[in-house]
Amino acid sequence: MFIEKVMPRFSETDALGHINNTVLPVWFEAARVPIFKFFTPDLNPHDWKLIIAKIEASFVGELFYGHEVTVKTSVENIGNSSFTIKQEAWQQGKCCVVGKTVLVRYNFKNKAKQNLSEAEVAALDEHLI
């Protein structure tokens, strides 16, 4: 599991004083960087090997400005060419958002999915829940 700490910015709040729902996908993407490095160690976008097939977020609590948020990232499922990332945003000891992202190993030159390599599966498997 990877852990990322985020301090919400005032600009990320909405009219109700909550962290805006559009912010969580951005925080979750930033917290996936260690997993991106399994595929593209230098994070060079010209050598990128992943595409997103699905993103979902379930808001189970409120997030507020002024309190640190902990984003926990793990691997939930590994398939032949895709895998599912589970992420949780915690604030003040409570899980407030649960997200899932399906990523696909992709060959941009051939415009087609590609099977995960043994090394990629092994790296992902170390973070499987």
TIFIBA-708803 format. One line per 10 residues: number of its first residue (from 1); for each residue x negated, y, z of C-alpha. Coordinates in nm, 3 decimals. Example, Ala and Ser with C-alpha at 12.3 -4.5 7.8 and 13.67 -1.06 7.14 Angstrom:
BEGIN
1> -1.230 -0.450 0.780; -1.367 -0.106 0.714
//
This chain:
BEGIN
1> 0.000 0.000 0.000; -0.117 0.349 -0.082; -0.033 0.645 0.141; -0.023 1.007 0.025; 0.056 1.306 0.246; 0.249 1.600 0.101; 0.321 1.935 0.263; 0.641 2.069 0.105; 0.616 2.417 -0.042; 0.883 2.678 0.019
11> 0.944 2.692 -0.358; 1.048 2.324 -0.348; 1.355 2.394 -0.135; 1.706 2.439 -0.270; 1.987 2.675 -0.169; 2.086 2.436 0.112; 1.739 2.439 0.265; 1.653 2.084 0.159; 1.367 1.975 -0.061; 1.519 1.979 -0.409
21> 1.597 1.639 -0.560; 1.390 1.724 -0.869; 1.074 1.741 -0.657; 1.064 1.375 -0.554; 0.981 1.232 -0.898; 0.685 1.472 -0.913; 0.560 1.371 -0.567; 0.609 1.003 -0.653; 0.415 1.041 -0.978; 0.125 1.207 -0.795
31> 0.124 0.922 -0.542; 0.097 0.666 -0.827; -0.248 0.795 -0.930; -0.436 0.510 -0.755; -0.233 0.262 -0.961; -0.292 0.460 -1.281; -0.665 0.416 -1.214; -0.629 0.036 -1.243; -0.553 0.099 -1.611; -0.738 0.421 -1.691
41> -1.012 0.473 -1.428; -1.103 0.824 -1.546; -0.733 0.920 -1.596; -0.812 1.034 -1.952; -0.472 1.084 -2.118; -0.623 0.988 -2.456; -0.688 0.640 -2.317; -0.357 0.603 -2.135; -0.212 0.252 -2.119; 0.124 0.293 -1.944
51> 0.472 0.421 -2.020; 0.768 0.461 -1.788; 1.070 0.245 -1.867; 1.285 0.341 -1.570; 1.286 0.577 -1.273; 1.535 0.578 -0.988; 1.556 0.750 -0.653; 1.795 0.683 -0.368; 1.829 0.973 -0.128; 1.900 0.820 0.211
61> 1.808 1.120 0.425; 1.717 1.486 0.408; 1.371 1.632 0.354; 1.288 1.979 0.480; 1.030 2.252 0.435; 0.771 2.286 0.712; 0.725 1.917 0.789; 0.471 1.686 0.626; 0.602 1.405 0.404; 0.433 1.067 0.379
71> 0.473 0.887 0.046; 0.416 0.511 0.065; 0.348 0.334 -0.264; 0.343 -0.040 -0.323; 0.404 -0.291 -0.600; 0.740 -0.467 -0.582; 0.727 -0.692 -0.887; 0.476 -0.794 -1.157; 0.593 -0.926 -1.491; 0.410 -1.016 -1.812
81> 0.384 -0.662 -1.951; 0.559 -0.453 -1.688; 0.564 -0.400 -1.314; 0.781 -0.221 -1.060; 0.648 0.033 -0.814; 0.840 0.095 -0.492; 0.789 0.428 -0.319; 0.926 0.575 -0.001; 0.917 0.933 0.124; 0.908 0.956 0.504
91> 0.946 1.266 0.718; 0.946 1.284 1.097; 0.958 0.904 1.130; 1.254 0.856 0.894; 1.267 0.712 0.544; 1.443 0.979 0.340; 1.399 0.867 -0.021; 1.338 0.527 -0.180; 1.220 0.527 -0.539; 1.149 0.261 -0.796
101> 0.961 0.302 -1.120; 0.919 0.042 -1.392; 0.593 0.088 -1.581; 0.505 -0.096 -1.902; 0.155 -0.179 -2.027; 0.164 -0.013 -2.369; -0.052 -0.007 -2.679; -0.003 0.341 -2.825; -0.182 0.255 -3.150; 0.052 -0.038 -3.223
111> 0.354 0.128 -3.057; 0.427 -0.193 -2.866; 0.417 -0.334 -2.518; 0.113 -0.539 -2.429; 0.064 -0.813 -2.172; -0.110 -0.715 -1.851; -0.467 -0.843 -1.830; -0.576 -1.082 -1.555; -0.776 -0.799 -1.394; -0.475 -0.564 -1.400
121> -0.248 -0.830 -1.247; -0.509 -0.901 -0.977; -0.539 -0.529 -0.891; -0.161 -0.489 -0.874; -0.122 -0.810 -0.675; -0.336 -0.665 -0.393; -0.055 -0.414 -0.329; 0.242 -0.648 -0.380; 0.503 -0.637 -0.103
//
